[in-house]
Amino acid sequence: MSAQQQIAIRSRKLGLLIRDARLAAHKNVADCAAAIHVTPGIFRSYEEGTRAPSLPEVEALAYYFQLPLQHFWTSDVLSDDPARTATIPLAALVDLRQRMLGVLLQQKRQQASLSPRALAEQTGISLSRLRSYEDGAKPIPLPELEALAQALGVRLEDFFDQAGPIGQWLNKQRAIQEFLKLPPELQDFACQPVNRPYLDLARNLSSMSTEKLRSVAEGLLDITL
């Protein structure tokens, strides 16, 4: 299967996930399109899989639907629980993220010592289109960004928003998911206010260097002997 065929299949699957998320959130196409600053026609093409949204647009949709970003890499069907509405200017954030993503893509390509032409040949993306992505002139469809990340030998997660409002919300969602994976007894321990000093101590110890930890351990050993 060629790279372009893989991108096309990924686009169709992503479209189904977006449509499912929209229906579960009881949103219409026009509202979703307005939230990420595209036309209803473009949003419909996203759902149909004839074109694909960019990573910043998918991040914004995850926030708009109040979903973990990882949902768009699953095959899960959502419940009918209504989602909360967005409270930040998603369209402006998407535009900013598109430009930032172009700069980051260029940095990753340079770190991989690949020319634009070489990267274009590896991914089947035209050179002019690749340059427009790096310039921030065009949004990068998510399936193409996945192909670019694979060709560059980096993780797709390296392109995720980390510092912005959406990135902070996504990080909180990941933290909640990791917390829920803990055994019930550890969850209960962490939720008890009386145990807060122990959690603070563990956090401080985790930030120490190996040498510092060794020094603390030796000091404790001297005290107990």
C-alpha positions as CSV (number, residue, x, y, z in Angstrom):
1,M,0.0,0.0,0.0
2,S,1.4,3.4,-1.0
3,A,1.9,6.3,1.4
4,Q,-0.9,8.2,-0.4
5,Q,-3.3,5.3,0.0
6,Q,-2.5,5.1,3.7
7,I,-3.2,8.8,4.0
8,A,-6.5,8.4,2.2
9,I,-7.6,5.6,4.5
10,R,-6.6,7.5,7.6
11,S,-8.6,10.5,6.3
12,R,-11.8,8.5,6.0
13,K,-11.4,7.0,9.5
14,L,-10.7,10.4,11.0
15,G,-13.8,11.7,9.3
16,L,-16.0,9.0,10.8
17,L,-14.6,9.7,14.3
18,I,-15.2,13.5,13.9
19,R,-18.8,12.9,12.8
20,D,-19.4,10.5,15.6
21,A,-18.0,13.0,18.1
22,R,-20.2,15.8,16.7
23,L,-23.3,13.7,16.9
24,A,-22.6,12.6,20.4
25,A,-22.1,16.2,21.4
26,H,-25.4,17.2,19.8
27,K,-23.7,19.8,17.6
28,N,-24.5,20.8,14.1
29,V,-22.1,21.2,11.2
30,A,-22.4,25.0,11.1
31,D,-21.5,25.4,14.8
32,C,-18.5,23.0,14.6
33,A,-17.2,24.7,11.4
34,A,-17.5,28.2,13.0
35,A,-15.7,26.9,16.1
36,I,-12.5,26.1,14.1
37,H,-13.0,28.9,11.5
38,V,-13.7,26.8,8.4
39,T,-16.8,26.8,6.2
40,P,-19.6,24.2,6.7
41,G,-18.6,22.7,3.4
42,I,-15.1,22.1,4.5
43,F,-16.2,20.6,7.7
44,R,-18.5,18.3,5.8
45,S,-15.6,17.2,3.7
46,Y,-13.6,16.5,6.9
47,E,-16.5,14.2,8.0
48,E,-16.7,12.6,4.6
49,G,-12.9,11.9,4.6
50,T,-12.4,13.7,1.2
51,R,-10.1,16.1,3.0
52,A,-8.6,16.1,6.5
53,P,-8.3,18.6,9.3
54,S,-4.9,19.8,10.6
55,L,-3.6,18.8,14.0
56,P,-4.5,22.3,15.5
57,E,-8.0,21.9,14.2
58,V,-8.3,18.4,15.7
59,E,-6.9,19.7,19.0
60,A,-9.6,22.5,18.9
61,L,-12.3,20.0,18.2
62,A,-11.2,17.8,21.1
63,Y,-11.5,20.8,23.3
64,Y,-14.8,21.8,21.8
65,F,-16.2,18.3,22.2
66,Q,-14.5,18.0,25.6
67,L,-12.8,14.8,24.5
68,P,-9.3,13.4,25.1
69,L,-7.2,14.1,22.0
70,Q,-6.3,10.4,21.8
71,H,-10.0,9.6,20.9
72,F,-9.2,10.4,17.3
73,W,-6.8,7.5,17.2
74,T,-9.3,5.0,18.4
75,S,-12.3,3.2,17.0
76,D,-14.5,4.0,20.0
77,V,-18.2,5.1,19.6
78,L,-19.1,7.8,22.0
79,S,-22.0,8.1,24.3
80,D,-24.8,10.6,23.9
81,D,-23.6,12.7,26.8
82,P,-23.7,16.4,25.8
83,A,-20.4,18.3,25.8
84,R,-19.8,21.7,27.3
85,T,-19.3,24.6,24.9
86,A,-16.0,26.1,24.3
87,T,-15.1,29.2,26.3
88,I,-11.9,30.3,24.4
89,P,-11.5,31.8,20.9
90,L,-10.8,28.5,19.1
91,A,-10.6,30.0,15.6
92,A,-7.8,32.4,16.6
93,L,-5.9,29.7,18.5
94,V,-6.2,27.4,15.4
95,D,-4.7,30.1,13.2
96,L,-1.8,30.6,15.6
97,R,-1.2,26.9,16.0
98,Q,-1.1,26.4,12.2
99,R,1.8,28.9,12.0
100,M,3.6,27.5,15.0
101,L,3.3,24.0,13.5
102,G,4.9,25.1,10.3
103,V,7.9,26.4,12.2
104,L,8.1,23.2,14.2
105,L,7.9,21.0,11.1
106,Q,10.8,23.0,9.5
107,Q,12.9,22.6,12.7
108,K,12.2,18.8,12.8
109,R,13.2,18.5,9.1
110,Q,16.4,20.4,9.6
111,Q,17.3,18.3,12.7
112,A,16.8,15.2,10.5
113,S,19.2,16.7,7.9
114,L,16.5,16.3,5.2
115,S,16.0,18.8,2.4
116,P,12.4,19.8,1.6
117,R,12.7,17.9,-1.7
118,A,13.9,14.7,0.0
119,L,11.0,14.9,2.5
120,A,8.5,15.5,-0.2
121,E,9.8,12.5,-2.1
122,Q,9.5,10.2,1.0
123,T,6.0,11.2,1.8
124,G,4.5,11.7,-1.7
125,I,3.6,15.3,-0.7
126,S,4.5,17.9,-3.4
127,L,7.4,20.2,-2.7
128,S,5.3,23.3,-3.2
129,R,2.7,22.0,-0.7
130,L,5.4,21.0,1.8
131,R,6.9,24.5,1.6
132,S,3.4,26.1,2.1
133,Y,3.1,23.9,5.3
134,E,6.4,25.1,6.7
135,D,5.6,28.7,5.9
136,G,2.3,28.4,7.7
137,A,0.4,29.4,4.6
138,K,-1.6,26.2,4.6
139,P,-2.9,24.0,7.4
140,I,-1.3,20.5,7.4
141,P,-4.0,17.7,7.2
142,L,-3.5,15.4,10.1
143,P,-2.9,12.2,8.1
144,E,-0.2,14.1,6.1
145,L,1.4,15.3,9.4
146,E,1.4,11.7,10.6
147,A,3.2,10.7,7.4
148,L,5.7,13.6,7.8
149,A,6.4,12.6,11.5
150,Q,7.1,9.0,10.4
151,A,9.4,10.1,7.7
152,L,11.3,12.4,10.1
153,G,11.6,9.7,12.7
154,V,9.7,11.7,15.4
155,R,6.6,11.1,17.4
156,L,3.4,12.8,16.4
157,E,3.1,13.8,20.0
158,D,6.1,16.1,19.5
159,F,3.7,18.3,17.5
160,F,0.9,18.4,20.1
161,D,0.1,21.7,21.8
162,Q,1.7,21.8,25.2
163,A,1.8,25.4,26.4
164,G,-1.4,27.0,25.1
165,P,-4.9,26.9,26.7
166,I,-5.9,23.8,24.7
167,G,-2.6,22.1,25.4
168,Q,-3.0,22.7,29.2
169,W,-6.5,21.3,29.0
170,L,-5.3,18.2,27.1
171,N,-2.5,17.7,29.6
172,K,-5.1,17.7,32.4
173,Q,-7.2,15.2,30.6
174,R,-4.1,12.9,30.2
175,A,-3.3,13.3,33.9
176,I,-6.9,12.3,34.8
177,Q,-6.6,9.3,32.6
178,E,-3.3,8.2,34.2
179,F,-4.8,8.8,37.7
180,L,-7.8,6.5,36.9
181,K,-5.3,3.8,35.9
182,L,-3.9,3.7,39.5
183,P,-5.1,1.0,41.8
184,P,-8.1,2.1,43.9
185,E,-6.1,2.1,47.1
186,L,-3.5,4.6,45.6
187,Q,-6.3,6.8,44.3
188,D,-7.8,6.9,47.8
189,F,-4.4,7.7,49.3
190,A,-3.9,10.6,46.9
191,C,-7.3,12.0,47.6
192,Q,-6.8,12.2,51.4
193,P,-5.8,15.8,52.4
194,V,-3.8,14.3,55.3
195,N,-1.5,12.6,52.8
196,R,-0.6,15.8,50.9
197,P,2.8,16.1,52.7
198,Y,3.8,12.7,51.5
199,L,2.8,13.5,47.9
200,D,4.8,16.8,48.1
201,L,7.8,14.9,49.4
202,A,7.6,12.3,46.6
203,R,7.3,15.1,44.0
204,N,10.4,16.9,45.5
205,L,12.4,13.7,45.5
206,S,11.5,12.9,41.9
207,S,13.0,16.2,40.8
208,M,16.3,15.6,42.6
209,S,19.4,14.4,40.7
210,T,20.8,11.0,41.3
211,E,23.7,12.5,43.3
212,K,21.4,14.4,45.5
213,L,19.2,11.4,46.2
214,R,22.3,9.4,47.1
215,S,23.4,12.1,49.5
216,V,19.9,12.1,51.2
217,A,19.9,8.3,51.4
218,E,23.4,8.3,53.0
219,G,22.3,11.0,55.5
220,L,19.3,8.9,56.5
221,L,21.4,5.8,56.8
222,D,23.8,7.7,59.2
223,I,20.9,8.8,61.3
224,T,19.4,5.3,61.7
225,L,22.7,3.6,62.5
